[in-house]
Amino acid sequence: HLCLFLGAGVSIGSGLPGWFGLLHMIEDKFTPTGLEEERSLGVTTNWNPLSMADQLEEWCRTRADRDGVRHLSLKERVCRYLKENGSRPGLLLSLLISLPGGCHSNMVTQNYDQLIEKACRNWNVIHNNNKNKKRLSVIPYHPVRESHDWLLKMHGCVSVPNEIILTSRDYANNDRSALAGLVQASLMTKHMLFVGFSLTDPNYLKTMDQVRSALRPSSSTTASK
């Protein structure tokens, strides 16, 4: 009855940067030499991650980077970086995937990378047991109906760059209520273990508010008691 919610901290343990680190990686492409002291985006946006992403999106659309590359969108740059650098799951992720008793059969993440999927494939190779082979259903991109093990990718995947949730416009236009419903059901029916997640994401906070509202007794019910 355990559902894992895996945040950016899990990917950091596998060698990838966190949210701010990822944005800085892109910003460095647009500074004169790419040195850390040339960064200014955090200060000018008051370290608001969505404002930073919005500004970088504009730069990617209207400017050439230091290497002369133009018209490569922010989302494509982010996904390309994660694909090139997210090749090997770290120890923490491998241990989480190896939890006994099917503890990890249900997983939720807002990470774009495919480290969780790779960790599951590694588990299959290590155990080499066709009877107990994990057939991971990746929702919504690669669903496997007969599989009991599923991974919900709430904010998209590097395999579909244009669909990742990254900027303020993405958050405002995000209409994935069916996916949020799966998280809400898990919150109400299972124990959810958060690993490497800050609990500050706007979509997560909205989902939690909706769950609390659904579970809160109505005034009439409370009065009758």
Solvent accessible surface area in square Angstrom, and as a share of the most:
residue,aa,sasa,rsa
1,H,178,0.80
2,L,46,0.23
3,C,0,0.00
4,L,0,0.00
5,F,1,0.01
6,L,0,0.00
7,G,1,0.01
8,A,42,0.33
9,G,26,0.25
10,V,2,0.01
11,S,8,0.05
12,I,90,0.46
13,G,51,0.49
14,S,18,0.11
15,G,65,0.62
16,L,5,0.03
17,P,29,0.19
18,G,19,0.18
19,W,70,0.24
20,F,82,0.34
21,G,26,0.25
22,L,11,0.05
23,L,1,0.00
24,H,21,0.09
25,M,78,0.35
26,I,8,0.04
27,E,1,0.01
28,D,19,0.10
29,K,83,0.35
30,F,29,0.12
31,T,14,0.08
32,P,103,0.65
33,T,83,0.48
34,G,20,0.20
35,L,94,0.47
36,E,122,0.55
37,E,136,0.61
38,E,53,0.24
39,R,75,0.27
40,S,57,0.37
41,L,4,0.02
42,G,2,0.02
43,V,113,0.65
44,T,102,0.59
45,T,24,0.14
46,N,129,0.66
47,W,127,0.45
48,N,68,0.35
49,P,46,0.29
50,L,38,0.19
51,S,41,0.26
52,M,0,0.00
53,A,0,0.00
54,D,47,0.24
55,Q,64,0.29
56,L,0,0.00
57,E,42,0.19
58,E,71,0.32
59,W,32,0.11
60,C,1,0.00
61,R,154,0.56
62,T,66,0.38
63,R,112,0.41
64,A,35,0.27
65,D,11,0.06
66,R,104,0.38
67,D,100,0.52
68,G,50,0.48
69,V,60,0.35
70,R,138,0.50
71,H,147,0.66
72,L,26,0.13
73,S,48,0.31
74,L,2,0.01
75,K,33,0.14
76,E,76,0.34
77,R,19,0.07
78,V,0,0.00
79,C,2,0.01
80,R,127,0.46
81,Y,50,0.19
82,L,12,0.06
83,K,109,0.46
84,E,123,0.55
85,N,67,0.35
86,G,3,0.03
87,S,79,0.51
88,R,192,0.70
89,P,14,0.09
90,G,13,0.13
91,L,132,0.65
92,L,77,0.38
93,L,1,0.01
94,S,44,0.29
95,L,104,0.52
96,L,15,0.08
97,I,1,0.01
98,S,58,0.37
99,L,56,0.28
100,P,104,0.65
101,G,86,0.83
102,G,39,0.38
103,C,41,0.25
104,H,5,0.02
105,S,25,0.16
106,N,14,0.07
107,M,0,0.00
108,V,0,0.00
109,T,0,0.00
110,Q,20,0.09
111,N,16,0.08
112,Y,14,0.06
113,D,9,0.05
114,Q,55,0.24
115,L,0,0.00
116,I,5,0.03
117,E,15,0.07
118,K,46,0.20
119,A,4,0.03
120,C,5,0.03
121,R,133,0.48
122,N,66,0.34
123,W,36,0.13
124,N,24,0.12
125,V,116,0.67
126,I,135,0.69
127,H,91,0.41
128,N,130,0.67
129,N,63,0.32
130,N,135,0.69
131,K,183,0.77
132,N,86,0.44
133,K,112,0.48
134,K,29,0.12
135,R,130,0.47
136,L,28,0.14
137,S,6,0.04
138,V,10,0.06
139,I,40,0.20
140,P,59,0.37
141,Y,38,0.15
142,H,114,0.51
143,P,86,0.54
144,V,36,0.20
145,R,235,0.86
146,E,114,0.51
147,S,23,0.15
148,H,163,0.73
149,D,26,0.14
150,W,39,0.14
151,L,0,0.00
152,L,0,0.00
153,K,0,0.00
154,M,15,0.07
155,H,7,0.03
156,G,0,0.00
157,C,2,0.01
158,V,3,0.02
159,S,50,0.32
160,V,41,0.24
161,P,37,0.23
162,N,115,0.59
163,E,73,0.33
164,I,1,0.00
165,I,11,0.06
166,L,0,0.00
167,T,1,0.01
168,S,46,0.29
169,R,135,0.49
170,D,20,0.10
171,Y,36,0.14
172,A,85,0.66
173,N,105,0.54
174,N,43,0.22
175,D,122,0.63
176,R,51,0.19
177,S,84,0.54
178,A,87,0.67
179,L,23,0.11
180,A,19,0.15
181,G,28,0.27
182,L,57,0.29
183,V,1,0.01
184,Q,34,0.15
185,A,46,0.35
186,S,3,0.02
187,L,35,0.17
188,M,86,0.38
189,T,99,0.58
190,K,65,0.27
191,H,136,0.61
192,M,30,0.13
193,L,77,0.38
194,F,62,0.26
195,V,23,0.13
196,G,39,0.38
197,F,35,0.15
198,S,82,0.53
199,L,80,0.40
200,T,95,0.55
201,D,19,0.10
202,P,71,0.44
203,N,22,0.11
204,Y,18,0.07
205,L,85,0.42
206,K,128,0.54
207,T,5,0.03
208,M,31,0.14
209,D,84,0.44
210,Q,83,0.37
211,V,9,0.05
212,R,122,0.44
213,S,66,0.43
214,A,72,0.56
215,L,112,0.56
216,R,155,0.56
217,P,82,0.52
218,S,61,0.39
219,S,98,0.63
220,S,81,0.52
221,T,61,0.36
222,T,82,0.47
223,A,86,0.67
224,S,95,0.61
225,K,190,0.81
